């Protein structure tokens, strides 16, 4: 087996998205990560989700005129491998599988961290030939370079945990959404249009005046209502988009409770033309957190960077 590999020296603080335990083996098996892990590999991910990925990615690309990135990801457990090529299933690695929607088709990649440590350098290994996967298998840095030119990246994850810390390091402005949250494929256009207007409310996202700010946003889809909340992380917007499925008061309270557990700003902007019955609960939580609350409609011409 070839020992060719590439390493990107990126270190990070421990991720809270899933627990990563340090392993004796330095690397995961590249064959297992790519095509030989009982379908819990890059080939299995592509085969299962490619049609879904293509339909959604095309909506995002068309709506944004290719100014947004669309990334589908999944986390899997992959056996480690020692210097002799022996697999170790007892010390499995957290591996992120990814598909990136290009203008014409897509690209696939994966990454992990040395010793499965959240602080370890990131790694990728090429495995298989050109026909192993139905999408080009490229090093993740090739995809990241393309995403760096995008205004925003929508990351959709498939029914597993993911490393938010990795995404905060690797991506520019971005939001994550769980697969199945967006109920109508046409709502991806609604999402792009709404958040493009939201981004227009910044003179610059990378501005020190925004460091202690967070944002709660609301938009209406086709028969569904959505909320997105964002913190500023290293001069970038880092967010999550969720379906508002809260028919009763207790559901609405829990929804806002969960949201405020992830909001870090001392000033919180609420942006949108409707709050879908959540405004009173948000005000109560902001008061309890001693946070300053600012309400903004989509028609506002005022920038978030302006002093308030």
N, C-alpha and C positions, 0 to 999 in steps of 0.2 A: 504494500500500500504506500502510495506516495505521501510524503510528509510535508508537502507544499502547503503553506498557509500564509495568511497576511494578518497583521496585527495593527489595530489602531489604538494608540495609547491615549485612552480617555478614561479618567478616573471620576468617581462620583461619590456622593454620600449614599448611605444605605437607603434602598428603595422601600417605601411602605406598601407597594402594590402586591408584592408577594415575597415570602421569606426565601432568601438565597443563603445556602450553607456552604462554607468553604470545603472543597474537596481535595484529596491528595492528587488525583489526576489533573493535569493542567488544562486539557482540552476535551470537548465533546467529540464524538465520532462524526466526521463529516458525511460519511455514507448514511448513517442513521438519521442525521438532521435533514439530509437531502431526499433520500428515497427508500431507506431500508429500516423503517421503524413501525411496521404494522399499520401504515397509513397515518401515523402521527408524525408526519414529516412534511417537507415542502411539497413533494409531489402529491401527497394525499390532500393537503390543503388546497392546492390548485385545482385538483380534479373535483373536489366537493364544492368549492365556492367560486369557480371561475365565471360561470354564467351570471351569478348574483353580482360579483365584483365588476364585471364588464358593464352590466346594465346601470348600476349605480355610478360607476366611474365616468361613464359617458354623459350621464345627466350633470354631474359636477363639472366636467370639462366643458360641456356645451354652455351651461349656464354662466360659467366664469370666463368663457372664451380662452380656456387653457391657462387662466391666471391663478387657479387653485390647484393644489395637489390632492389626490385621493389615494389613501393607503389603507389596505386591508391587512390586519395582523391576527396572529394567534400564537399563544404560548404553549409549548409542548415540553415534555420531559424526554430528554435524549441521553442515552448511556454515555458515560465517559470512556476514554480510551487511553491505555498506557503506552509507554514507549515501544512495547513489543507488538502493539496492535490488538491487544486483548480488550474486549468490552467489559465495562463495569456497570451493571444495572443497579447496583446498590447505592452508588453515588451518581445519580442522574443530574444532568445540567438543565437549567431553564434556558430554552432556546426560543427566540422570537422569529416566527415565520412571517414573511411579508410579501404582498403583491402591490406594485405601484402602477397606476393607470397612466399610460402615456397617451399621446394624441391619437395614435393608431392602434395600439394593442396594449401591451403591458410588459413589466419586468418583474422577476421574482428574486428574492434573496432571503438570507437568514443571518442572525447574529447571536452571539452569546458572550460570556465573559470568562476570562481565564480563572480556573479553579472554582467556577460558579460563584465567584465573589462579586458582590455589588460594586466593590471598589476595584475590581480587576480590569485590565485592558480588554477592549472589545476584540472579538475574533470572528473570522469568517474563513471557511475552507471551500475550495472548489471541489466538487465531486460529480462523477458521472460525465456523460458526453452531451453533445448538443441535442440529442433526441431523448434524454432522460426525462426532461420536463417539457410541458407544452408552452411554457413561456421562457424567454431567455433567462438563464441563471447568472446573475451578476453580483459583484461585490456590493455591499450595501452603500458604500461611499459613492458609487456611481448614482444611485437613486437620491442620496442625500444632496449631492451637488445639484441635481435638477430641482429638488424641492426648495433649495435655498433661493431659487429665483422666483418662487411662487409667493403670492400675497398671503396665502393662508393654506393650511393643510387640514383636511378632514380625515381623521383616523377612525376606522370602523373595526372593532375587535370582535372575534368570534368566540363567544360562550366560555372564555377562560380568563384567568388573570393576565395582567400585562404589567410591564415595568414602566410606570409613569415617569420615573426618574430618567430612564433612558430616553424617552420621548422628549422630555424637557431639555435634555442636553442636545439631542440630535436635530430637533426641528425648530423652525422659527415660530411664527404665530400658528397655533393649532388648537383643535378641540377633538375630543374623543367621543364616540357614540357607540353603544353596543349594537351589534347586528340584530335587527328586528325592531329597534326603537322607532325608526322612521317607517310609518305604516304604509305610505303610498310613495312609489318611486318618484312621482312628480314633485313630492315635497322636498326633494334634494335641490330642485331649482328654487323653490321658495326659501329654503335655508340659505343658499348661496346669495340670493338677492338681498335677504334681510341682513346677513352679516357683512356684505359689502358696504351697505349703508352704515352699519355699525362702525366698521373700520374707517369710514369717511369722517367720523366724528373725532378722530385723532389727528393732530398735526404731525405727530410722530409717536409711535408706540414705545420706542426706546428713548424714554425721557425720565429723568430722575424724579420729576414731580409726580409720576404715576406709581412709584415704587410701593406705596402703602395703600393703593387703591384696588378694589375688587368690583366686579360688574355682574349683575344679574340681568339677564335678557329674556324677553318673552316674544314668541311669534306663533302665528296660527297657520296650521297646515290644512290638508284636505280631511276634514272631519276629525282633526286631532290638534291638540295644543302642546307646545313645547317650551321648555325653559333651558337656558344655557347659562352657566356661571363660570367666571374667569377670574384668575389671580394673575398678577404680574410676577413672572419668574425670569430673572436674569435679563430684564428688559424686553420680555416677550409675553404675549398673551397665552396663557395655558388654561384650557377650559374643558368642560364636559357638557354635553347636550342630552337632555332626558325628556321622555314623554311625561306629560302631566296626567297621571291616571289617579285622580284623587276626588272621588265623587262625594265623600263625606268629610265632615270637619276634622275628624281624627286623622284621616288620610292626608289632608292638607297640612295639618300641624306636623305630622311625621315627615312629609316631603320637605317642608321648610327646615325642620330640625336637621335632617340629613344634609341639606345644602349648606347650612351655616356651619356645620362641623368641618367643612372643607374650605370655607371662605376665610381669607387671612387678612384682608385690608381693614384699616381703621376708618376708611371712607368707602362707602358702598354706593355705587350708582345703580339705579334700577332703570333699565332702558327697554322701552316698548310701549305700544299704545293700549295694551290690556295686560292685567296681571292675573286674570282668570281666577279671581277670588282669593288670591294669596297676599294682597297688599297689606291688609291689617295684620296678618301673622308675621310678615316680614318686618313691619314697623316695630312690632313687639320684640322680635328677636334682636333687631338693631339697637333698640333702647337697652335691652338686657346686656348686650355686648359693649355698650357705650360707644357704638360706632356711629359716625355721621352718615346720614342717608340723603341721597340726592335723586329725585325722580326726573327722568328725561323722556320725552316723547320722541318718536322717530322723525318728527318734523323740525326738531330743534336744529339751530345753526351753530350752537355753541359747542366748542371743542372740549373734550375731557381734560385736555392739558391746561385749560384756563384755571386760574385760582378761583376758589369758591368761598 
